[in-house]
Amino acid sequence: MYRIRFHGRGGQGMKTASRLLGTAFFLAGYQVQDAPRYGAERRGAPIFAFVRAAKAAIFERGIIREPDLVVVADDSLVPVPMAGVLQGADPHTVMLLNTGESAETWRHRLNYPGTLLTLPAEAAERAELRFVGATCAGAAARLLGVIPRETLAAALHQELAAHGEAVVQRNLDQALAAFDAMAEHAGCVGEGAAVGLDRAPAPAWVELPVDPADAAAAAIHAGATSVEVRTGLWRILRPVIDYARCNRCWWVCSEFCPDSAIKVVDGRPEIDYDHCKGCMICVAQCPPHAIAAVPERQFSEAKA
């Protein structure tokens, strides 16, 4: 099985790179998984995407811990621990960096045990960040050595067709330039061994203590909080219960309220407006849609 990880920052097209490579693998006759993973959904935040490809069915799931190929679109991520660029890399792993420095410089910095390559400047065009995802996918396809050039082009047309011919052509030029530039290293990435259950890492269990409900629940009236802080003053929308539609399924709205600002009296939910911040979670969760979001100004005018 081939296991590939793409590392980059939000906006650099790592999700697109994994899709391009995954589709190219599929068109070449492989079973494929490809997916991105990121935390903060914003431009510039570290993200990674992964691709698995094999001729047989793929039973692995989750992130790739033992990659055969690591592609890094932004070399500033290498020293960032949370980016996890070097996680699981061993002498078998090939690393491809998009960088303005030489491969030898990076080998010395990282004391890297495996093969470390850099994208040639003419293929990378570092200023063209919009197309770096296609560049990385093209280079990765050549390093794997099992994806023909025309298959890569077909995958790119298939994945990017909705963006128009001009965008497709610009990405195609970048991807094929990178594919051609890595010809010297074609096929240097080998398939990793299958990971059986006997080699599967043990889960990192976290023991959680059991706290009493008044400590574990998010209750404004519990200890270590202040009932005198009228968080309801923050509110711009007021949840209003229509009791004619209420099913008395009180456990839904009261349990989902993050501040326990909904109490239940004889099976009837009542909202503590002194401490309801107006998050409207109860409005979204109410099964019969008996809770409406009313602007505070409108409520005040109606009351007056």
C-alpha positions as CSV (number, residue, x, y, z in Angstrom):
1,M,0.0,0.0,0.0
2,Y,1.2,3.5,-0.8
3,R,0.7,6.0,2.1
4,I,1.2,9.7,1.2
5,R,0.9,12.8,3.4
6,F,0.7,16.4,2.1
7,H,1.6,19.2,4.5
8,G,0.8,22.8,3.9
9,R,-1.1,25.9,5.1
10,G,-4.7,26.7,4.6
11,G,-5.0,28.2,1.1
12,Q,-2.1,26.3,-0.5
13,G,-4.3,23.6,-1.9
14,M,-3.3,20.5,0.1
15,K,-6.8,19.2,0.0
16,T,-6.8,19.7,-3.8
17,A,-3.4,18.0,-4.0
18,S,-4.7,14.9,-2.2
19,R,-7.8,14.8,-4.4
20,L,-5.8,15.1,-7.6
21,L,-3.4,12.4,-6.6
22,G,-6.2,10.2,-5.3
23,T,-8.2,10.5,-8.5
24,A,-5.0,9.8,-10.6
25,F,-4.4,6.6,-8.5
26,F,-8.1,5.6,-9.1
27,L,-7.9,6.1,-12.8
28,A,-4.7,4.0,-12.8
29,G,-6.7,1.1,-11.3
30,Y,-6.0,1.5,-7.5
31,Q,-8.3,1.4,-4.5
32,V,-8.0,4.8,-2.9
33,Q,-8.6,6.9,0.2
34,D,-8.0,10.6,0.3
35,A,-9.0,13.2,2.9
36,P,-7.8,16.4,4.5
37,R,-7.4,17.1,8.2
38,Y,-7.2,20.5,9.8
39,G,-8.1,22.3,13.0
40,A,-8.5,26.0,12.5
41,E,-10.4,26.6,9.3
42,R,-8.5,29.6,8.2
43,R,-6.0,30.7,5.6
44,G,-2.4,30.1,6.8
45,A,-3.2,27.5,9.5
46,P,-1.2,24.2,9.3
47,I,-3.2,21.4,7.7
48,F,-2.4,18.1,6.2
49,A,-4.1,15.7,3.8
50,F,-3.4,12.1,3.1
51,V,-3.8,9.5,0.4
52,R,-3.8,5.7,0.6
53,A,-3.7,3.6,-2.5
54,A,-3.5,-0.2,-3.0
55,K,-4.5,-2.8,-5.5
56,A,-6.4,-4.6,-2.8
57,A,-9.1,-3.4,-0.5
58,I,-8.0,-0.8,2.1
59,F,-8.9,-1.5,5.7
60,E,-6.8,1.1,7.4
61,R,-8.5,4.2,8.6
62,G,-7.5,7.5,10.3
63,I,-4.3,9.5,9.9
64,I,-1.2,8.1,8.3
65,R,1.4,7.4,11.0
66,E,4.0,5.6,8.8
67,P,4.2,7.5,5.5
68,D,6.0,6.3,2.4
69,L,6.0,9.8,1.0
70,V,5.8,13.2,2.8
71,V,5.2,16.3,0.6
72,V,5.7,19.7,2.2
73,A,4.4,22.7,0.4
74,D,5.7,25.2,2.9
75,D,9.1,24.7,4.4
76,S,8.3,27.0,7.4
77,L,6.1,24.1,8.7
78,V,9.1,21.7,9.2
79,P,10.2,23.1,12.6
80,V,6.6,23.5,13.9
81,P,5.8,20.6,16.2
82,M,2.0,20.8,15.8
83,A,2.4,20.5,12.0
84,G,3.7,16.9,12.5
85,V,5.8,17.0,9.3
86,L,8.3,14.4,10.6
87,Q,5.9,12.2,12.4
88,G,6.5,8.6,11.6
89,A,9.2,9.3,9.1
90,D,11.9,6.6,8.9
91,P,14.7,5.6,6.4
92,H,12.0,4.2,4.1
93,T,10.2,7.5,3.9
94,V,10.8,9.9,1.0
95,M,10.4,13.6,1.8
96,L,9.7,16.2,-0.9
97,L,10.1,19.9,0.1
98,N,9.0,23.0,-1.7
99,T,11.8,25.3,-0.6
100,G,14.2,27.9,-1.7
101,E,17.2,26.1,-0.1
102,S,19.0,23.0,-1.2
103,A,18.2,19.4,-0.3
104,E,21.6,19.0,1.3
105,T,20.9,22.0,3.6
106,W,17.7,20.4,4.8
107,R,19.4,16.9,5.3
108,H,22.0,18.6,7.5
109,R,19.4,20.5,9.5
110,L,17.1,17.6,10.1
111,N,19.7,14.8,10.1
112,Y,17.1,13.1,7.9
113,P,17.5,9.3,7.7
114,G,15.6,8.8,4.4
115,T,15.6,10.3,0.9
116,L,15.0,14.0,1.0
117,L,14.3,15.9,-2.3
118,T,13.3,19.5,-3.2
119,L,11.2,20.8,-6.0
120,P,13.3,22.5,-8.7
121,A,12.7,26.2,-8.8
122,E,11.3,26.1,-12.3
123,A,8.6,23.7,-11.2
124,A,7.8,25.3,-7.9
125,E,7.4,28.9,-8.9
126,R,7.1,29.8,-5.2
127,A,5.2,33.0,-5.8
128,E,2.3,31.1,-7.5
129,L,0.8,29.8,-4.2
130,R,-2.6,29.3,-5.9
131,F,-1.1,26.4,-7.9
132,V,1.3,24.8,-5.4
133,G,-1.2,22.0,-4.7
134,A,-1.2,20.9,-8.3
135,T,2.6,21.2,-8.4
136,C,2.9,19.0,-5.4
137,A,0.5,16.4,-6.8
138,G,2.4,16.3,-10.1
139,A,5.7,15.8,-8.4
140,A,4.3,13.1,-6.0
141,A,2.8,11.2,-9.0
142,R,6.3,11.0,-10.7
143,L,8.0,9.9,-7.5
144,L,5.6,7.1,-7.0
145,G,6.3,5.9,-10.5
146,V,3.0,4.1,-11.1
147,I,0.8,7.0,-12.4
148,P,1.3,7.8,-16.2
149,R,1.5,11.4,-17.3
150,E,-1.7,11.2,-19.3
151,T,-3.5,9.8,-16.2
152,L,-2.4,12.7,-14.1
153,A,-3.7,15.1,-16.7
154,A,-7.0,13.3,-16.9
155,A,-7.4,13.4,-13.1
156,L,-6.7,17.1,-13.1
157,H,-9.3,17.8,-15.8
158,Q,-11.8,15.7,-13.9
159,E,-11.3,17.4,-10.5
160,L,-10.9,21.0,-11.7
161,A,-13.3,21.2,-14.6
162,A,-15.9,23.3,-12.7
163,H,-13.4,26.1,-12.3
164,G,-13.1,26.9,-16.0
165,E,-10.6,26.1,-18.8
166,A,-8.2,28.8,-17.8
167,V,-7.8,27.5,-14.3
168,V,-7.5,24.0,-15.5
169,Q,-4.8,24.8,-18.0
170,R,-2.7,26.8,-15.5
171,N,-2.9,24.0,-12.9
172,L,-2.1,21.4,-15.6
173,D,1.0,23.3,-16.7
174,Q,2.2,23.4,-13.1
175,A,1.5,19.8,-12.4
176,L,3.1,18.5,-15.6
177,A,6.1,20.7,-15.2
178,A,6.6,19.2,-11.7
179,F,6.0,15.7,-13.1
180,D,8.7,16.2,-15.7
181,A,11.1,17.9,-13.4
182,M,11.2,14.9,-11.0
183,A,12.0,12.3,-13.8
184,E,15.4,11.6,-12.3
185,H,13.7,10.3,-9.2
186,A,10.8,8.4,-10.8
187,G,9.7,5.4,-8.8
188,C,11.9,6.2,-5.7
189,V,8.9,5.8,-3.4
190,G,8.1,2.2,-2.5
191,E,5.0,0.7,-1.0
192,G,4.9,0.4,2.7
193,A,4.2,-3.0,4.4
194,A,0.7,-3.8,5.4
195,V,0.0,-3.1,9.1
196,G,-1.7,-6.1,10.7
197,L,-3.5,-6.1,14.0
198,D,-0.4,-7.4,15.7
199,R,1.4,-4.2,14.8
200,A,-1.4,-1.8,15.4
201,P,-0.5,0.8,18.0
202,A,-2.4,0.6,21.3
203,P,-4.9,3.4,21.8
204,A,-3.8,6.2,24.0
205,W,-6.5,5.9,26.6
206,V,-7.2,8.9,28.8
207,E,-8.5,8.2,32.3
208,L,-11.2,10.7,33.2
209,P,-12.3,11.1,36.8
210,V,-16.0,10.9,37.5
211,D,-17.2,14.2,39.0
212,P,-20.5,14.9,40.7
213,A,-23.2,16.5,38.5
214,D,-22.9,19.9,40.1
215,A,-19.2,20.0,39.2
216,A,-19.4,18.4,35.8
217,A,-22.4,20.3,34.5
218,A,-22.2,23.7,33.1
219,A,-24.5,25.3,35.7
220,I,-24.5,29.0,36.5
221,H,-25.8,28.2,40.0
222,A,-23.0,25.7,40.8
223,G,-19.9,26.3,42.7
224,A,-17.0,28.4,41.3
225,T,-19.5,30.5,39.3
226,S,-21.3,33.8,40.1
227,V,-25.0,34.0,39.8
228,E,-24.7,37.8,40.1
229,V,-23.1,38.0,36.7
230,R,-26.1,38.7,34.5
231,T,-24.8,37.2,31.2
232,G,-28.3,37.7,29.8
233,L,-27.3,41.3,29.2
234,W,-25.1,40.1,26.3
235,R,-28.0,38.8,24.4
236,I,-29.3,40.3,21.2
237,L,-31.7,37.4,20.4
238,R,-34.1,36.0,22.9
239,P,-35.3,32.3,22.8
240,V,-39.1,32.3,23.4
241,I,-41.0,29.1,24.0
242,D,-44.4,28.6,22.4
243,Y,-46.0,26.2,25.0
244,A,-48.8,25.4,22.6
245,R,-46.3,23.6,20.4
246,C,-44.0,22.4,23.2
247,N,-43.9,18.6,23.5
248,R,-42.5,18.8,27.1
249,C,-39.5,16.9,25.9
250,W,-37.6,19.1,28.4
251,W,-34.5,17.0,28.4
252,V,-33.5,18.2,24.9
253,C,-33.4,21.9,25.4
254,S,-32.3,21.8,29.0
255,E,-29.5,19.3,28.4
256,F,-28.2,21.2,25.3
257,C,-28.1,24.6,27.0
258,P,-24.4,25.2,27.7
259,D,-25.1,27.3,30.8
260,S,-28.0,25.3,32.2
261,A,-30.1,28.4,31.8
262,I,-33.2,26.3,31.1
263,K,-34.7,24.8,34.2
264,V,-37.6,22.3,34.3
265,V,-40.6,22.8,36.5
266,D,-43.2,20.0,36.5
267,G,-42.0,18.9,33.1
268,R,-42.2,22.4,31.7
269,P,-39.0,24.1,30.5
270,E,-38.5,27.7,31.7
271,I,-35.7,29.9,30.5
272,D,-33.6,31.9,33.0
273,Y,-33.3,35.2,31.0
274,D,-30.9,36.6,33.5
275,H,-28.2,34.1,32.4
276,C,-29.3,33.1,28.9
277,K,-26.6,34.5,26.6
278,G,-28.7,34.0,23.4
279,C,-26.6,31.3,21.8
280,M,-29.8,29.8,20.2
281,I,-28.7,26.2,20.6
282,C,-32.1,25.4,22.1
283,V,-33.7,26.9,19.0
284,A,-31.7,24.6,16.8
285,Q,-32.2,21.5,18.9
286,C,-35.9,21.8,19.7
287,P,-37.6,18.8,17.9
288,P,-41.1,20.5,17.4
289,H,-39.5,23.9,16.7
290,A,-41.4,25.3,19.7
291,I,-38.6,27.8,20.5
292,A,-38.3,30.9,18.3
293,A,-35.4,33.4,18.1
294,V,-36.9,36.9,18.7
295,P,-34.7,40.0,18.5
296,E,-34.5,41.7,21.9
297,R,-35.5,45.1,20.4
298,Q,-38.6,43.5,18.9
299,F,-39.5,41.8,22.2
300,S,-39.0,45.1,24.1
301,E,-41.3,47.0,21.7
302,A,-44.0,44.3,21.8
303,K,-43.8,44.3,25.6
304,A,-44.1,48.0,25.8
